Structures are given as C-alpha cells and as structure tokens.
Amino acid sequence: SICPLFAESVYSINPINWRTDGTVALKEENRGSIMGKDRQTGKYPVLRGNAGAYVKQGFLMVTDVDPKTFKLSPDKLFPLGCLHGGDLKLFAEDLRHNMQRRLLAFKASSR
C-alpha cells in the first residue's frame, strides 16, 4: 500500500530490476529473501522467489506478500500493507548482488 507517512516526498528504486519507471519484477526474479534465523540450524535460510515489486508514484509496491502474515515492528508506526522497513529482508539477496557488482566496478575503476 502507499504509506501516507511518506506521501510528501518519495523516491524508490525496485531492488529486483533496479528500475524506477514502474516495470514489474516478478517474484521469480527475486534472488532471495532472508526472513530470519532458523532456530534448529542457527542459519539464515534464503527463500527464493518470495516477493515481486514495482514502483508506483514513487513508492515501492511489493507483490505476492500477505501483509497480515508479514508483520513489521512496531505495528503501530506503519499501517497494514505498508512494508517499509521490510525491504532488507524481502530483497536481501538482490541488494547483496547489487552491492557486490558495485564494489567490483569501483575496484576496477580505482586501478
């Protein structure tokens, strides 16, 4: 949902396809979400294809995620459906991949 807390000035980049023009990135394109630590293994499992996204009016719109089951803390700060604050979890592997590419490009240009 479009979060009224940020309606005045927003700018988003789709973390899956790195577009700002509303081009939809399907959940199958998502490199992986990291939702939390597995209590049995102590590892952070990667869930591939967990969420899609697109940009609308400057807001990142997340698809394929049920806001009733994906809760953020504190619940009172954001209205139901506003997943701001969940981007790092939902798009963890896409963000990691982008950072790796940028770091390699920076290193290559610094030689």
C-alpha positions in Angstrom: 0.0 0.0 0.0 1.0 3.6 -0.4 2.1 4.8 3.1 0.7 8.2 4.0 3.6 8.8 6.3 5.9 9.4 3.3 3.4 10.7 0.7 5.0 14.2 0.5 8.4 13.2 -0.9 9.2 9.7 -2.0 11.6 8.1 -4.4 12.0 4.4 -4.8 14.2 2.0 -6.9 12.9 -1.5 -7.5 15.6 -3.7 -5.7 15.0 -6.6 -8.1 15.3 -4.9 -11.5 16.8 -1.5 -10.4 14.1 0.4 -12.3 12.2 3.5 -11.2 9.6 3.5 -14.0 7.0 1.0 -12.8 8.4 -2.0 -14.7 7.2 -5.0 -12.7 9.7 -7.5 -11.4 8.1 -10.9 -10.9 8.7 -12.9 -7.7 10.5 -15.5 -9.7 13.2 -12.8 -10.5 13.8 -12.2 -6.7 17.2 -13.6 -5.8 16.0 -14.3 -2.3 14.6 -13.1 1.0 16.1 -13.7 4.4 13.2 -13.7 6.8 15.1 -14.8 10.0 17.2 -17.3 11.7 16.2 -21.0 11.6 16.0 -22.0 15.3 17.1 -25.6 14.6 20.1 -24.9 12.4 21.1 -21.4 13.5 21.4 -20.4 9.9 19.5 -17.8 7.9 17.8 -19.6 5.0 17.3 -17.9 1.7 13.7 -18.0 0.3 13.9 -17.6 -3.4 11.1 -16.1 -5.4 9.3 -14.8 -2.2 8.2 -11.4 -3.4 7.9 -9.3 -6.6 7.9 -5.5 -6.8 7.2 -2.4 -8.9 7.4 1.4 -8.4 4.1 3.4 -8.3 4.0 7.1 -7.6 7.5 6.9 -6.1 6.6 4.1 -3.7 7.9 0.5 -3.9 4.9 -1.7 -4.2 5.5 -5.3 -3.1 3.6 -8.2 -4.6 3.0 -11.7 -3.5 3.3 -11.0 0.2 0.4 -11.2 2.6 0.7 -8.1 4.8 -1.3 -10.0 7.5 1.4 -12.6 7.9 4.4 -10.4 7.2 4.4 -8.2 10.3 6.8 -5.4 11.0 7.7 -3.9 14.3 6.4 -1.6 15.6 3.0 -2.4 14.1 1.5 1.0 15.1 4.1 3.0 13.1 3.1 1.7 9.7 -0.5 0.9 8.5 -1.4 -2.6 7.4 0.1 -3.2 4.0 3.0 -0.7 4.3 6.1 -2.9 4.3 8.6 -0.1 4.7 11.3 -1.5 6.9 10.9 -4.9 5.4 12.9 -4.3 2.3 16.1 -5.6 3.6 14.5 -8.9 4.5 12.4 -9.2 1.4 15.1 -8.3 -1.1 18.3 -9.3 0.8 19.9 -11.3 -2.0 19.1 -8.7 -4.7 20.6 -6.0 -2.5 23.7 -8.2 -1.8 24.1 -8.9 -5.5 23.9 -5.2 -6.4 26.4 -4.3 -3.7 28.9 -6.9 -5.0 28.6 -5.6 -8.5 29.1 -2.0 -7.4 32.1 -2.9 -5.3 33.7 -4.8 -8.2 33.0 -1.9 -10.6 34.5 0.6 -8.0 37.6 -1.6 -7.6 38.1 -1.9 -11.3 37.8 1.9 -11.8 40.2 2.6 -9.0 43.2 0.9 -10.6 
